[in-house]
Amino acid sequence: MQQIKPAWRDGYFRAKVVSVKKLSMDMLEVTLTPEMSWPMHIAGQHIALTIEVNGRLTTRVFTIASGANTHQRGKRIRLVTKVKAQGALTPYLHTCVPNQWVNISAPMGEFVWPKTEKPLLMIAGGSGITPFIAMLDDAINNGKVNKKSVHLLYFAKPDEHVLLNELTAFSERCENFTYDVLTRQKDGDVEAHLNNFANAHWLVCGPHAMFKQVESYARKSNTSVSSEHFAALPVVSHTSLTESETFSLVHNGQSLAIDNQQTLLSQLQQAEQPVTYGCGMGICHQCQCVKKRGVVRDTRTGELSDSAEQLIQLCVSQAVTDVEIQL
């Protein structure tokens, strides 16, 4: 099968690399052409990308930074990601070459354009700009922004904002879309900019600390909010690797106390939580899900994950920190 369809994997879709482009010192743009059978995504969703790194298949999750309209027209999708120096996959993306085949999952996630009559406030931190670029790409093309005002607060470190030319083009095409390019050093924390948007529906995507600030302010002001967030690397204590310890597992809005001795699958089953599984040995991938944040240990190899979003298998994963997953 590999001779006929290079990079073919059961349960995944193939995509051909079109280009890999450097956007800034630590941001890359990867353009892919998915195979014809890949399902159409909704702007704001993400996919799991799998490439071979040092002879080993490595998977991480990335938001699609282009709309469904763009895919329909050009049969291409785009990923924009921060390159993490110690990451398992992103430092190797630059080795991908045009016409190389990689694997992608079906689109996942529910962080999409909300069904509301309210104005929208988009709050992006760093690479959290990507789902908003995709949403705006589709919404402006489909005329959705003509019916309501949309404002974007885009936070990043000085000189690290990306895709500004696209935001400018969006604002020139649609007078109802406006945006601010902000840095914490110059403009302060995100809370300082929220007071004027209490009547809007908020969407936030960025670091966990930003999400917590926005969530807290939204609760106080009784404002509706949708979110995607990513966490910095949690501290893994020596005891969590050698002694019994208790953590929290957040899944689909619910919280469960778990330990670091049993797998996530067995503890979800004990708590009578609905979960799909198969072999229980890490072979069939039936229990695969998205880890949103936290660190887990692979029971087969002892290897620790990083804290970024990625696909894990519940049957061979033990918690090493507090964990959030999406079943």
C-alpha positions in Angstrom: 0.0 0.0 0.0 2.9 2.4 0.8 4.2 1.9 -2.7 0.8 2.8 -4.3 -0.1 5.6 -1.7 2.9 7.0 0.1 2.2 7.9 3.8 -1.1 5.9 3.7 -2.3 5.2 7.3 -5.6 3.5 8.2 -8.0 6.0 9.8 -6.1 9.1 8.6 -6.2 11.2 5.4 -3.2 12.1 3.2 -2.2 15.6 2.4 0.5 16.9 0.0 2.8 19.6 1.1 2.5 22.7 -1.1 4.9 25.0 0.7 6.5 25.8 4.1 7.2 29.5 4.6 8.7 31.4 7.5 6.5 34.3 8.7 8.7 35.5 11.5 11.6 34.4 13.7 9.5 31.6 15.2 6.3 31.4 13.1 5.8 29.1 10.1 3.1 28.8 7.5 2.5 25.3 6.1 0.2 25.0 3.1 -1.3 21.6 2.3 -3.6 20.0 -0.3 -5.7 17.3 1.4 -6.8 14.3 -0.6 -10.3 14.5 -2.2 -12.0 12.3 0.5 -11.0 14.7 3.4 -14.2 16.2 4.9 -14.8 19.9 4.5 -13.8 21.9 7.7 -15.7 24.6 9.5 -13.6 27.8 10.0 -12.1 27.7 13.5 -11.6 23.9 13.6 -8.3 22.1 14.0 -6.6 19.0 12.7 -4.0 16.6 13.8 -0.9 16.6 11.6 1.4 13.6 11.5 4.9 13.7 10.1 7.9 11.4 10.4 10.6 12.7 12.8 13.8 10.7 13.1 12.1 7.6 11.9 9.1 8.0 14.2 5.6 9.2 13.4 4.8 12.3 15.5 1.4 13.9 15.8 0.4 17.4 17.0 -2.8 19.4 16.7 -3.0 22.7 14.7 -5.8 25.1 13.9 -6.6 25.6 10.2 -5.7 29.2 9.4 -7.9 29.5 6.3 -11.6 29.3 5.7 -13.7 26.6 4.0 -14.2 29.0 1.0 -10.5 29.0 0.5 -10.4 25.2 0.5 -13.3 25.0 -2.0 -11.6 27.4 -4.4 -8.0 26.3 -4.2 -8.3 22.8 -2.7 -5.7 23.9 -0.1 -5.6 24.5 3.7 -3.1 26.5 5.7 -1.6 25.9 9.1 0.2 28.8 10.9 2.2 27.8 14.0 4.7 28.9 16.5 7.9 26.9 16.4 8.8 25.6 19.9 12.5 25.1 20.3 12.0 21.9 22.4 8.9 20.8 20.6 8.5 17.3 19.3 7.2 18.3 15.9 7.3 22.0 15.1 11.1 22.3 14.9 11.0 19.7 12.1 8.3 21.3 9.9 10.9 23.2 7.9 12.2 19.9 6.7 8.9 19.2 4.8 9.3 19.7 1.1 6.8 20.4 -1.7 5.0 17.3 -2.9 5.8 15.4 0.3 2.9 13.4 1.6 1.9 13.8 5.3 -1.1 12.6 7.3 -4.0 14.7 8.7 -7.1 13.9 10.7 -10.6 14.9 9.9 -11.5 18.4 11.2 -12.2 18.6 14.9 -13.4 21.2 17.4 -16.4 23.4 18.1 -14.7 26.8 18.3 -16.5 28.2 15.3 -18.5 31.3 14.4 -21.2 31.6 17.1 -24.9 31.6 16.4 -25.8 34.9 18.1 -27.2 38.2 17.1 -24.8 40.1 19.3 -21.7 41.9 18.1 -18.5 39.9 18.3 -15.3 40.6 20.2 -12.4 38.3 19.1 -9.5 38.2 21.6 -6.3 36.6 20.3 -3.0 35.9 22.0 0.1 35.0 19.9 -0.6 32.1 17.6 -4.2 32.2 18.8 -4.9 34.5 15.9 -5.2 31.5 13.5 -8.9 30.5 14.1 -10.0 34.1 13.8 -8.2 34.5 10.4 -10.2 31.4 9.2 -13.5 32.7 10.7 -13.0 36.1 9.1 -12.0 34.6 5.8 -15.3 32.8 5.6 -17.6 35.4 7.3 -16.5 38.3 5.2 -16.8 36.2 2.0 -20.3 35.0 3.0 -21.5 38.5 4.1 -21.9 37.6 7.8 -19.9 40.5 9.0 -22.2 42.9 7.1 -24.9 42.1 9.7 -23.0 42.8 12.9 -19.9 44.6 14.1 -16.8 42.5 14.8 -13.7 43.8 16.7 -10.4 41.9 17.2 -8.0 42.5 20.0 -4.7 40.9 18.9 -2.0 40.5 21.6 1.5 39.4 20.8 5.1 40.2 21.8 6.6 43.3 20.1 7.3 42.6 16.4 5.7 39.1 16.6 2.3 39.8 15.2 1.7 37.9 12.0 -0.8 38.0 9.1 -1.4 41.7 9.6 -1.7 42.3 5.9 -4.7 39.9 5.9 -6.3 41.7 8.8 -5.8 45.0 6.9 -7.4 43.5 3.8 -10.4 42.2 5.8 -10.9 45.7 7.3 -10.7 47.4 3.9 -13.3 45.0 2.5 -15.7 45.2 5.4 -16.3 48.4 7.4 -17.9 46.4 10.2 -14.6 44.7 11.0 -12.0 46.5 13.0 -9.0 45.4 15.0 -6.3 46.6 17.4 -2.7 45.3 17.4 -1.6 45.2 21.0 1.3 44.3 23.3 1.2 43.9 27.0 4.3 46.0 27.4 2.7 49.0 25.8 -1.0 48.4 26.2 -1.4 46.5 29.5 -3.3 43.3 30.2 -6.3 42.2 28.2 -8.7 43.2 31.1 -8.0 46.9 30.4 -9.6 46.6 27.0 -12.8 44.6 27.8 -15.0 47.2 29.4 -16.4 48.7 26.2 -17.6 45.3 24.9 -19.9 44.1 27.6 -22.8 43.8 25.1 -20.8 41.6 22.7 -20.3 37.8 22.5 -16.6 37.2 23.3 -14.4 34.6 21.6 -10.9 34.1 23.0 -8.0 32.0 21.8 -4.6 32.2 23.4 -2.4 31.3 26.4 -4.2 29.8 29.4 -3.4 32.9 31.5 -5.1 35.2 29.0 -8.1 32.9 28.9 -8.4 32.9 32.7 -8.3 36.7 32.8 -11.0 36.9 30.1 -13.1 34.2 31.7 -13.0 35.9 35.1 -14.0 39.3 33.7 -16.8 37.7 31.6 -18.2 36.1 34.7 -18.2 39.4 36.6 -19.9 41.3 33.7 -22.3 38.4 32.9 -20.9 38.2 29.3 -21.1 35.2 27.1 -17.7 33.8 26.0 -16.4 30.9 23.7 -12.8 29.8 24.0 -9.9 27.8 22.9 -6.7 28.1 25.0 -3.3 26.6 25.3 -1.1 26.3 28.4 2.6 26.9 29.1 4.5 23.8 30.2 3.4 22.8 33.7 6.0 22.0 36.3 6.4 18.2 36.6 7.4 17.4 40.2 9.7 14.5 41.1 6.9 13.0 43.3 4.5 12.9 40.4 6.9 10.6 38.6 7.7 8.3 41.5 4.9 8.4 44.1 1.1 8.2 44.0 -0.4 11.7 43.4 -3.9 13.0 42.6 -4.7 15.4 39.8 -7.8 16.7 38.1 -9.0 15.6 34.7 -11.3 18.1 32.9 -13.2 16.6 30.0 -16.1 18.1 28.0 -16.8 20.6 30.8 -16.7 18.0 33.6 -14.0 17.5 36.3 -12.8 14.2 37.7 -10.2 13.4 40.4 -7.6 11.0 39.0 -4.3 9.5 40.1 -1.0 8.9 38.3 -1.0 5.1 38.8 -3.8 4.1 36.5 -4.5 5.0 32.9 -6.9 7.7 31.9 -9.1 5.1 30.2 -9.4 2.9 33.3 -10.3 5.8 35.5 -12.9 7.2 33.1 -14.4 3.7 33.0 -14.4 3.4 36.8 -16.2 6.8 36.9 -18.8 5.4 34.4 -18.0 8.2 31.9 -18.9 7.4 28.3 -15.7 6.7 26.4 -14.9 4.9 23.2 -12.2 2.2 23.4 -11.0 -1.0 21.8 -7.9 -3.1 22.4 -6.8 -1.3 25.6 -3.1 -1.7 24.5 -2.4 1.3 22.3 -2.8 -0.6 19.1 -6.2 0.2 17.6 -6.4 3.9 18.4 -10.1 3.6 19.3 -9.6 5.6 22.5 -7.7 8.4 20.8 -8.6 11.9 21.8 -7.3 15.5 21.9 -5.3 16.5 25.0 -5.9 20.2 25.4 -3.4 20.9 28.1 -1.3 19.1 30.7 1.4 16.4 30.7 0.8 12.6 30.4 3.2 9.7 30.5 3.1 6.9 27.9 2.9 3.7 29.9 4.7 1.7 27.2 7.8 3.9 27.0 7.7 6.2 30.0 8.0 9.2 27.6 6.4 12.4 28.8 4.2 14.5 26.4 4.6 18.2 26.2 1.8 20.4 27.3 0.5 21.5 23.9 -2.6 20.2 22.2 -2.0 16.8 20.8 -3.6 13.4 20.2 -3.2 10.9 22.9 -4.4 7.3 23.5 -6.3 7.1 26.8 -5.4 3.4 27.3 -1.7 4.1 27.5 -1.6 7.5 29.1 -1.2 8.3 32.8 -1.5 11.8 34.2 1.6 13.6 35.4 -0.1 17.0 35.9 -3.7 18.3 35.8 -5.0 17.4 32.4 -7.8 18.6 30.1 -9.0 16.4 27.3 -11.7 16.6 24.6 -13.5 13.3 24.1 
